[in-house]
Amino acid sequence: MTDEPERPAPLAAPAVTGPSSGAPGSPRDGRRTRAIAACLLAVVVLLAGVLIDSRREPSRDRDSIVLAGFENRSGDPVFDFTLRQGLATQLGQSPFLNIVPDERVRETLRLMGRASDDRLSHEIALEVCRRQGVKAMLEGSIASLGGAYVVAIDATNCQTGEAISRDQAEVKGKERVLGTLGRMASRMRRTLGESLASIQRFDAPLDQITTPSLEALHAYTLGQRARAREGEIESIPFFQRAAELDPKFASAYASLSTVYSNLGEAEPARRYARLAYERRDQVSERERLSITYQYYSEVTGDQSRAAETLEVWKQSFPRAFQPVNSLTVIHNFLGRFERAVEEGEEAVRRNPSHGFPYSNLAYAYRGLGRFDLAKQTAERAVALKIETLVTRRLLYQIAVLAGDEEAAARQLGWARDNAREFDMVGVRAQAAACAGRVREARQLFEEAVRMAEGRNLPDVGTGYLAWATSMEMAYGNARIAQQSARIVLTRRPSFDPHLRAALTLAMTGSPGEAEAIVRELAGDNPEHTVINSVLGPMVRAAIELRRRRPERAIEQLRAAAPYELGFVGALGPLYLRGQSYLMRGEGGRAAAGLQRILDHRGVDPFSPFYAVAPLGLARARAMAGDQAGSRQAYERFLAGWADADADVPVMLEARKEYHRVLRLEASARAGSE
């Protein structure tokens, strides 16, 4: 199992991920906007009962907005949190407005000595606003009035505490509240200085870009709150309920796709991404870009198209952190770590209070082998109390590599009883496997599988089984590897564990079966980058190796060359190329390729291919006539496996070969004397 990405919710969830602003206009546009706004608002006062003090100065281009609470005085719990979510979604269509993300609000509340989930009353929100250096804040309320409802939105100048604007409307019937709220939000955008042209372009009705169902939006809002406060797994029932209440609710499907993708459940992520994409005409422009990206990433698997969509999103909404965060994910998976660092740093700059950008940036540094910067970045998230389990998993990896048992234990302690504790158990299994402690690794992999299945995440469990299968294959346990691969195939695996099982079948004596698997998956997914340019070529190369055609294996791996250092390959392309050159008797080229694995441990610190690379390097150097270098490589392997199980096949082979090298060196010394 590779390191999964950390992606925020789709953009219909600004209350969690924070909508961002686009490019500001010129000062001249600002003066024109204020003049038009004064005239327009005068009309609105007469026709819609909107009370505006036109003498107040509207918000400037680069001003951000704090979205305070939306007080529910109606007595109906369906409005709890729901109208704030609706207001945020409607305002989030704007490339002009920048709503301060909820993560930053929670961080500010902690600095104020308050609980991060304290209700944002007028006074508390005003202090948050001032601490953030933000000019204006919005708050709302709803109250019942006989058989009707009174909805109000207030804008306040944070620095002076004076009212900028108040909009109030009476609504007859619960089912009309969302539509009215959307129209009020649009008017407020005009009051705050956004141009009429911008509003006309980015102003779809609220009940069309979310859902006309208050109950569905309420469930969706609770899902976003659960995701922000508890975690991915805890949010799933709420999003599922939202989709049940309104089967046309694109945002609910998009959020489910994102959550399942982050958890490593590829098939539901793909299914929900397709459902969201089929309903993309019912969302805002910003979320349409988010859903389109998700479609290319999860359904077609075309990472080039996914990245192109993210670039459009990034340019269209230059304050949104989501597109640059997702670009970091793509570059990490495909091995473009320098670019991943650039995008990751930009994501942190755009939203320094969200945990995902720190996590993905830290993994980019790890990919470059900059473990010091990876640790510093991850620890920044810990200090801010916004880290995720994936962040803690990285810190565990770094602690194990540094031999810091105390730091490693801290990460394990933090993860205990977490809903995703299976991921920490899984990385413990990988660490044990990399050190040759195969029996311990098997037990931990079994535990990780059980825990994942207990959370109703079967493909995550299958991923760990596939990882264990790769371990058995790389370490020479061919019979066990074959059995494990066949178990993986019985579990209806997604493409990743499916192809890793096929790789094992190819390497352990069943190339025909492996060939059928890769042919079917490639045929069903012709645009899929990982299937056709990474894992598929690896399986085909393994098939050629088994058939003792190393030249063809090397040719198959050419397709994977641009991505061979990506997380998704887990150093497999380099390993297979090294084995191909060994089979051809080209020791020098094999040694150069295998050395690259050792030089890039950050790609996958506990990869089984990394674990056996020193052994392959020793053999390659011996083939090239470098006996001293060969002995050093054997000694490196044996030192790394000092605590390994004594009966692991590659360990037995290494010891036997090492003693042969020592005898040859002794014989050479005796001959020279």
C-alpha positions in Angstrom: 0.0 0.0 0.0 1.4 3.3 -1.0 1.0 6.6 0.9 -2.5 7.9 0.1 -3.0 11.6 -0.6 -4.6 14.0 1.7 -7.3 16.0 -0.1 -9.8 18.5 1.3 -13.5 18.2 0.6 -14.9 19.4 -2.7 -15.6 23.1 -2.9 -19.2 22.9 -2.1 -17.9 22.6 1.5 -16.5 26.0 2.2 -17.4 25.7 5.9 -14.7 23.1 6.2 -12.2 23.8 3.5 -12.6 27.5 3.2 -13.5 29.2 -0.1 -11.0 31.6 -1.5 -10.9 34.8 -3.5 -9.9 35.4 -7.1 -8.0 38.2 -8.7 -8.8 41.7 -7.4 -10.0 44.5 -9.6 -8.4 47.9 -10.1 -9.0 51.0 -7.9 -11.1 52.5 -10.7 -13.3 49.4 -10.7 -13.7 49.8 -6.9 -14.9 53.3 -7.3 -17.3 52.3 -10.1 -18.5 49.4 -7.9 -19.3 51.6 -5.0 -21.2 54.0 -7.1 -23.3 51.3 -8.8 -23.8 49.6 -5.4 -25.2 52.8 -3.9 -27.8 53.1 -6.7 -28.7 49.4 -6.7 -29.1 49.2 -2.9 -31.4 52.2 -3.0 -33.7 50.3 -5.3 -33.3 47.1 -3.2 -34.3 49.1 0.0 -37.6 50.0 -1.7 -38.4 46.7 -3.4 -37.0 44.1 -1.0 -37.0 45.7 2.4 -33.2 45.8 2.6 -31.9 48.2 5.1 -28.6 49.6 4.0 -26.5 52.6 5.2 -24.9 53.6 1.9 -22.5 55.9 3.7 -20.6 52.9 5.0 -17.5 52.0 2.9 -17.8 48.7 1.1 -15.1 46.0 1.4 -12.1 46.5 -0.8 -10.8 44.0 -3.3 -8.3 42.2 -1.1 -10.4 42.3 2.1 -11.3 38.9 3.6 -14.6 38.1 5.3 -15.1 36.3 8.6 -18.3 34.2 8.5 -19.7 34.2 12.0 -22.5 32.1 13.3 -26.0 31.8 11.9 -28.3 31.9 15.0 -31.3 29.6 14.9 -34.1 31.1 16.9 -36.8 29.1 14.9 -36.8 26.1 17.2 -36.4 23.8 14.2 -33.1 21.9 14.4 -32.9 21.4 10.6 -31.6 25.0 10.5 -28.7 24.2 12.9 -25.5 24.9 11.0 -27.3 24.4 7.8 -27.9 28.0 6.9 -24.3 29.0 7.6 -23.2 26.2 5.3 -25.7 27.5 2.6 -24.5 31.1 3.0 -20.8 30.0 2.8 -21.6 28.0 -0.3 -23.4 30.9 -2.1 -20.6 33.4 -1.1 -18.0 30.8 -2.1 -19.0 31.1 -5.8 -17.3 34.4 -5.8 -13.8 34.8 -7.1 -13.8 38.2 -5.4 -14.6 37.3 -1.8 -12.2 35.4 0.5 -13.9 33.9 3.4 -11.5 33.1 6.2 -11.3 29.3 6.4 -12.8 27.6 9.4 -9.4 26.1 10.2 -8.0 29.6 10.8 -11.0 30.5 12.8 -10.6 27.5 15.0 -6.9 28.2 15.4 -7.6 31.8 16.4 -10.2 30.6 19.0 -7.5 28.4 20.5 -5.1 31.3 20.7 -7.9 33.2 22.5 -8.1 30.5 25.1 -11.4 29.2 23.9 -12.5 25.8 22.6 -12.0 25.5 18.9 -15.7 24.7 18.4 -17.1 27.6 20.5 -20.2 29.2 19.0 -19.2 32.4 17.0 -21.4 34.9 18.8 -21.2 38.5 17.7 -18.6 39.5 20.3 -16.4 36.4 19.8 -16.5 36.7 16.0 -15.6 40.4 16.2 -12.5 39.5 18.2 -11.6 36.7 15.7 -12.0 39.2 12.9 -9.7 41.7 14.5 -7.1 39.2 15.4 -7.1 38.1 11.7 -6.8 41.6 10.5 -9.9 41.2 8.5 -12.1 44.2 7.7 -15.7 42.7 7.7 -17.7 39.9 9.1 -21.1 38.4 8.3 -23.5 36.8 10.6 -27.1 35.7 10.2 -30.2 34.6 12.0 -33.5 32.9 11.4 -36.6 33.2 13.6 -40.1 31.9 13.3 -43.0 34.4 12.8 -46.3 32.6 12.9 -46.3 30.4 9.8 -43.4 32.3 8.3 -39.7 32.8 8.9 -37.6 36.0 9.2 -34.1 35.6 7.8 -31.5 38.3 8.4 -27.8 38.8 7.4 -25.7 41.5 9.0 -22.3 42.8 7.8 -20.1 44.5 10.4 -16.9 46.6 10.1 -14.6 44.6 12.4 -12.3 47.5 13.2 -15.0 50.0 14.3 -17.7 47.5 15.2 -20.2 49.6 13.2 -22.8 48.0 10.9 -22.0 48.0 7.2 -25.3 46.5 6.0 -28.3 44.6 7.1 -30.6 42.5 4.9 -33.8 41.0 6.2 -36.5 39.1 4.5 -39.7 37.3 5.5 -40.2 33.8 4.0 -43.5 32.0 3.9 -42.7 28.3 4.1 -39.6 26.3 5.1 -39.0 25.1 1.6 -38.3 28.7 0.4 -35.7 29.5 3.0 -32.7 28.4 0.9 -33.7 30.3 -2.2 -34.3 33.4 -0.2 -31.0 33.0 1.6 -29.2 32.7 -1.7 -30.7 35.9 -3.1 -29.7 37.7 0.1 -26.2 36.5 -0.2 -25.9 37.7 -3.7 -27.1 41.1 -2.7 -24.5 41.1 0.1 -21.8 40.4 -2.4 -22.7 43.5 -4.2 -22.7 45.5 -1.0 -19.3 44.3 -0.1 -17.9 45.6 -3.4 -18.0 42.8 -5.9 -18.8 44.0 -9.5 -22.1 43.3 -11.1 -20.4 41.4 -14.0 -18.7 39.1 -11.5 -21.9 38.4 -9.6 -23.8 37.7 -12.9 -21.2 35.2 -14.0 -20.8 33.4 -10.6 -24.3 33.5 -9.1 -26.2 30.3 -9.6 -29.2 29.9 -7.2 -28.3 28.3 -3.9 -30.9 25.6 -4.1 -29.6 24.6 -7.5 -25.9 24.4 -6.7 -26.5 22.5 -3.4 -29.9 20.9 -2.9 -33.5 22.1 -2.6 -33.8 19.8 0.5 -33.1 21.5 3.8 -32.8 18.0 5.4 -30.2 16.9 2.8 -28.2 20.1 3.3 -28.4 19.6 7.0 -27.0 16.1 6.8 -24.3 17.3 4.4 -23.3 20.1 6.8 -23.1 17.6 9.7 -20.8 15.5 7.5 -18.5 18.4 6.9 -18.4 19.2 10.7 -17.7 15.5 11.5 -14.9 15.5 8.9 -13.3 18.6 10.3 -13.6 17.6 13.9 -13.4 13.8 14.0 -12.1 12.4 10.7 -12.9 10.9 7.3 -14.6 7.7 8.5 -16.9 9.5 10.9 -18.2 11.8 8.1 -19.4 9.0 5.8 -22.8 8.2 7.3 -23.8 11.9 7.1 -22.8 12.3 3.4 -24.6 9.0 2.6 -27.7 10.3 4.3 -27.5 13.5 2.3 -27.4 11.6 -0.9 -30.3 9.4 0.1 -32.4 12.5 0.9 -31.5 14.1 -2.4 -30.2 11.6 -5.0 -29.3 14.6 -7.2 -27.0 16.2 -4.6 -23.7 16.4 -6.5 -21.8 17.8 -3.5 -22.6 14.8 -1.3 -21.3 12.4 -3.9 -18.2 14.5 -4.4 -17.5 14.5 -0.7 -17.9 10.7 -0.5 -15.5 10.3 -3.4 -12.9 12.4 -1.7 -13.3 10.7 1.6 -13.1 7.2 0.2 -10.1 8.2 -2.0 -8.2 9.5 1.0 -9.0 6.3 2.9 -7.7 4.2 0.1 -11.0 2.7 -1.0 -10.6 3.1 -4.8 -13.9 1.5 -6.0 -16.4 3.6 -3.9 -14.2 6.7 -4.7 -14.6 6.0 -8.4 -18.3 5.3 -8.1 -19.1 8.4 -6.2 -16.9 10.6 -8.5 -18.8 9.3 -11.5 -22.2 10.2 -9.8 -20.9 13.6 -8.9 -19.7 14.2 -12.5 -23.0 13.2 -14.0 -24.6 15.9 -11.8 -21.9 18.6 -12.4 -24.4 21.0 -14.1 -26.0 21.5 -10.7 -23.0 23.0 -8.9 -21.1 26.3 -8.8 -18.3 27.0 -11.3 -15.7 26.4 -8.6 -17.1 23.1 -7.6 -17.5 22.0 -11.2 -13.7 22.3 -11.5 -13.3 20.3 -8.3 -15.7 17.5 -9.5 -14.1 17.5 -13.0 -10.7 17.0 -11.4 -12.0 14.2 -9.2 -13.5 12.5 -12.3 -10.2 12.5 -14.2 -8.3 11.4 -11.1 -10.7 8.6 -9.9 -12.7 7.5 -12.9 -10.6 7.7 -16.0 -7.3 7.9 -14.1 -5.9 10.4 -16.6 -3.5 12.4 -14.4 -2.6 14.8 -17.1 -6.2 15.9 -17.6 -6.6 16.0 -13.8 -3.6 18.3 -13.5 -4.8 20.5 -16.4 -8.1 20.9 -14.6 -6.3 21.8 -11.4 -4.3 24.5 -13.2 -7.4 26.1 -14.5 -8.9 26.0 -11.1 -5.7 27.4 -9.6 -5.7 30.3 -12.0 -9.4 31.1 -11.8 -9.5 31.1 -8.0 -6.0 32.3 -7.0 -6.7 32.1 -3.3 -8.1 28.6 -3.2 -5.7 26.1 -1.6 -7.5 23.0 -2.8 -6.1 22.9 -6.4 -2.5 23.5 -5.4 -2.8 20.9 -2.6 -4.2 18.4 -5.1 -1.4 19.2 -7.6 1.0 18.3 -4.7 -0.7 14.9 -4.5 -0.3 14.2 -8.2 3.3 15.3 -8.3 4.1 13.1 -5.3 2.5 10.0 -6.7 4.3 10.5 -10.1 7.7 11.3 -8.6 7.9 15.0 -9.5 9.0 16.0 -6.0 10.5 19.4 -6.8 7.2 20.5 -8.3 5.4 18.9 -5.4 7.4 21.1 -3.0 6.5 24.2 -5.0 2.8 23.5 -5.0 2.9 22.3 -1.4 4.5 25.4 -0.1 1.9 27.5 -2.1 -0.9 25.4 -0.5 0.5 26.1 3.0 0.7 29.8 2.1 -2.9 29.9 0.9 -4.2 28.1 3.9 -1.7 27.8 6.8 -4.3 26.4 9.2 -5.4 23.3 7.3 -3.5 20.0 8.0 -3.5 18.5 4.5 -1.1 20.9 2.8 1.5 20.3 5.6 1.1 16.6 5.3 1.5 16.5 1.5 4.4 19.0 1.6 6.1 16.8 4.2 5.8 13.8 2.0 7.2 15.7 -1.0 10.3 16.5 1.1 10.5 12.8 2.1 10.4 11.9 -1.6 13.4 14.2 -2.2 15.2 12.5 0.7 15.0 15.7 2.8 14.0 13.9 5.9 14.9 16.9 8.1 12.5 19.2 6.2 9.9 16.5 6.1 10.1 16.2 9.9 10.0 20.0 10.5 7.0 20.4 8.2 5.1 17.6 9.9 5.9 18.9 13.3 4.6 22.3 12.4 1.2 20.6 11.8 1.5 18.9 15.2 2.3 22.1 16.9 -0.8 23.7 15.3 -2.9 20.7 16.4 -4.0 20.1 12.8 -2.1 17.0 12.0 -3.8 13.9 10.6 -2.9 10.2 11.1 -1.1 10.3 7.8 1.2 13.1 9.2 1.9 11.0 12.3 2.6 8.0 10.2 5.3 10.0 8.4 6.8 11.0 11.7 6.8 7.4 12.7 8.7 6.4 9.6 11.3 9.1 10.2 11.7 8.1 13.8 12.3 4.5 12.9 14.8 5.5 10.2 16.6 7.6 12.9 16.5 4.8 15.4 14.5 7.1 17.8 12.4 4.5 19.6 10.9 7.1 22.0 9.7 9.3 19.1 8.3 6.3 17.3 6.4 5.2 20.4 4.9 8.7 20.7 3.4 8.4 17.2 2.0 5.0 18.0 0.5 6.3 21.3 -1.2 9.2 19.5 -2.8 6.8 16.9 -4.1 4.3 19.5 -7.9 4.0 19.3 -8.0 6.3 16.3 -10.5 5.3 13.7 -7.6 4.9 11.3 -5.3 3.1 13.6 -5.0 0.3 11.0 -2.8 2.6 9.0 -0.3 2.9 11.8 -0.4 -0.9 12.3 0.2 -1.2 8.6 3.3 1.0 8.7 4.6 -1.0 11.7 4.2 -4.1 9.5 6.2 -2.5 6.7 9.0 -1.4 9.0 9.3 -4.9 10.4 9.3 -6.4 6.9 12.0 -4.0 5.7 14.2 -5.3 8.6 13.6 -8.9 7.7 11.3 -9.7 10.6 8.9 -11.5 8.4 6.9 -13.4 11.0 6.2 -10.2 12.9 5.3 -8.4 9.7 2.8 -11.1 8.8 1.1 -10.8 12.2 0.9 -7.0 11.9 -0.4 -7.2 8.3 -3.1 -9.6 9.4 -4.1 -7.2 12.3 -4.2 -4.2 9.9 -6.5 -6.1 7.5 -8.8 -7.1 10.4 -8.9 -3.5 11.7 -9.6 -2.0 8.2 -12.4 -4.5 7.6 -13.8 -3.7 11.0 -14.2 -0.1 9.7 -15.9 -1.4 6.5 -12.9 -0.6 4.3 -12.3 -3.9 2.5 -10.0 -2.5 -0.2 -7.7 -1.0 2.3 -7.4 -4.4 3.8 -6.8 -5.9 0.4 -4.0 -3.3 -0.1 -2.2 -4.5 2.9 -2.6 -8.1 1.8 -1.0 -7.1 -1.6 1.8 -5.4 0.2 2.5 -8.5 2.2 2.4 -10.5 -1.0 5.1 -8.2 -2.5 7.2 -8.8 0.6 7.0 -12.6 0.3 7.8 -12.4 -3.4 10.8 -10.1 -3.0 12.2 -12.2 -0.1 12.0 -15.4 -2.0 9.0 -17.1 -0.4 7.5 -18.0 -3.8 4.9 -20.5 -2.6 3.5 -18.2 0.1 3.6 -15.3 -2.3 1.6 -17.3 -4.9 -1.0 -18.2 -2.2 -1.3 -14.6 -1.0 -1.7 -13.3 -4.5 -4.5 -15.6 -5.2 -6.2 -14.6 -1.9 -5.9 -11.0 -3.1 -7.6 -11.9 -6.4 -10.6 -13.5 -4.6 -11.4 -10.2 -2.8 -12.5 -8.2 -5.9 -9.5 -5.9 -5.6 -9.3 -2.4 -7.1 -6.7 -1.9 -9.8 -3.7 -1.2 -7.5 -3.7 -4.5 -5.4 -5.0 -6.3 -8.4 -1.9 -5.4 -10.4 0.5 -5.9 -7.5 -0.9 -9.4 -7.1 -0.4 -9.9 -10.9 3.2 -8.8 -10.5 3.7 -11.5 -7.8 2.1 -14.1 -10.0 4.4 -13.2 -12.9 7.6 -13.3 -10.7 6.7 -16.6 -9.1 5.7 -18.8 -12.0 2.3 -17.8 -13.4 3.1 -15.2 -16.2 0.1 -16.3 -18.3 -2.4 -15.4 -15.5 -0.6 -12.1 -14.9 -0.7 -11.3 -18.6 -4.5 -11.8 -18.7 -5.0 -9.5 -15.7 -3.0 -6.6 -17.1 -4.5 -7.0 -20.5 -8.0 -6.7 -19.1 -7.3 -3.8 -16.8 -5.5 -1.8 -19.5 -8.3 -2.5 -22.0 -10.9 -1.3 -19.5 -9.0 1.8 -18.6 -7.2 3.1 -21.7 -6.6 6.6 -20.3 -5.4 5.5 -16.8 -1.9 6.8 -16.1 -1.0 4.5 -13.3 -2.3 1.3 -15.0 -0.8 2.0 -18.4 2.4 3.9 -17.4 3.5 2.5 -14.0 2.0 -0.7 -12.7 1.1 -2.3 -16.0 4.6 -1.9 -17.4 5.9 -3.4 -14.2 3.8 -6.5 -14.6 4.7 -6.9 -18.2 8.4 -6.5 -17.4 8.0 -9.2 -14.7 6.3 -11.5 -17.3 9.3 -11.0 -19.6 11.8 -11.7 -16.9 10.0 -14.9 -16.0 10.2 -15.9 -19.6 13.9 -15.0 -19.5 13.6 -12.2 -22.0 15.4 -9.4 -20.2 15.7 -7.2 -23.3 11.9 -7.1 -23.6 11.5 -6.4 -19.9 13.8 -3.4 -20.2 11.7 -2.2 -23.2 8.5 -2.6 -21.2 9.9 -0.4 -18.4 10.5 2.5 -20.7 6.9 3.6 -20.3 7.4 3.8 -16.5 10.7 5.7 -16.7 9.1 9.2 -16.2 7.4 8.0 -13.1 9.8 5.4 -11.7 10.6 7.5 -8.6 6.9 8.1 -7.8 5.2 6.9 -4.7 2.9 4.6 -6.7 5.8 2.6 -8.1 7.3 2.0 -4.7 10.8 1.6 -6.3 9.5 -1.4 -8.3 10.5 -0.1 -11.8 14.1 0.4 -10.6 14.2 -3.1 -9.0 12.9 -4.8 -12.1 15.3 -3.0 -14.4 18.2 -4.0 -12.2 17.1 -7.6 -12.3 16.8 -7.4 -16.1 20.4 -6.2 -16.4 21.6 -8.9 -14.0 19.9 -11.5 -16.2 21.6 -10.0 -19.3 25.0 -10.3 -17.5 25.5 -6.5 -17.5 26.8 -6.1 -13.9 27.8 -2.5 -14.2 24.4 -1.3 -15.5 22.6 -3.4 -13.0 24.7 -1.9 -10.2 24.0 1.6 -11.3 20.2 1.0 -11.4 20.1 -0.8 -8.0 22.2 2.0 -6.4 19.5 4.4 -7.5 17.1 2.6 -5.2 19.4 3.1 -2.3 19.9 6.7 -3.2 16.1 7.4 -3.1 14.8 5.8 0.0 12.4 8.6 0.6 10.2 7.3 -2.3 9.1 4.4 0.0 11.3 4.0 3.1 10.2 0.5 3.9 9.7 -0.9 0.4 10.6 -4.6 0.1 12.5 -3.6 -3.1 14.6 -1.2 -1.0 15.3 -3.9 1.5 16.7 -6.3 -1.0 18.5 -3.7 -3.1 21.9 -4.1 -1.3 21.8 -7.8 -2.1 21.1 -7.2 -5.8 23.9 -4.6 -5.7 26.3 -7.0 -4.2 25.6 -9.5 -7.0 25.8 -6.9 -9.7 29.2 -5.6 -8.4 30.5 -9.2 -8.3 29.4 -9.7 -11.8 31.3 -6.5 -12.8 34.4 -7.7 -11.1 34.2 -5.3 -8.2 34.8 -7.8 -5.4 35.5 -5.2 -2.7 32.4 -3.3 -3.6 30.4 -6.5 -3.6 31.6 -7.5 -0.1 30.6 -4.0 1.2 27.1 -4.4 -0.3 26.7 -7.8 1.2 27.8 -6.4 4.6 25.3 -3.6 4.2 22.5 -6.0 3.6 23.4 -8.3 6.5 23.8 -5.3 8.9 20.4 -4.0 7.9 19.0 -7.5 8.6 20.8 -8.1 11.8 17.5 -8.9 13.6 15.9 -10.7 10.7 14.3 -14.1 10.8 17.0 -16.7 10.2 15.0 -18.7 7.6 14.1 -16.0 5.1 15.3 -17.3 1.7 17.1 -14.2 0.6 18.9 -14.0 4.0 20.1 -17.6 3.6 21.3 -16.9 0.0 23.0 -13.7 1.1 25.0 -15.4 3.9 26.0 -18.2 1.6 27.2 -15.8 -1.2 28.9 -13.5 1.3 31.0 -16.3 2.7 31.9 -17.3 -0.9 33.1 -13.7 -1.4 35.2 -13.9 1.7 36.8 -17.1 0.6 37.6 -15.7 -2.8 39.2 -12.6 -1.2 41.2 -14.9 1.1 42.3 -17.0 -1.8 43.3 -13.9 -3.8 45.4 -12.6 -0.9 47.0 -16.0 -0.5 47.9 -16.1 -4.2 49.4 -12.7 -4.1 51.7 -13.8 -1.2 
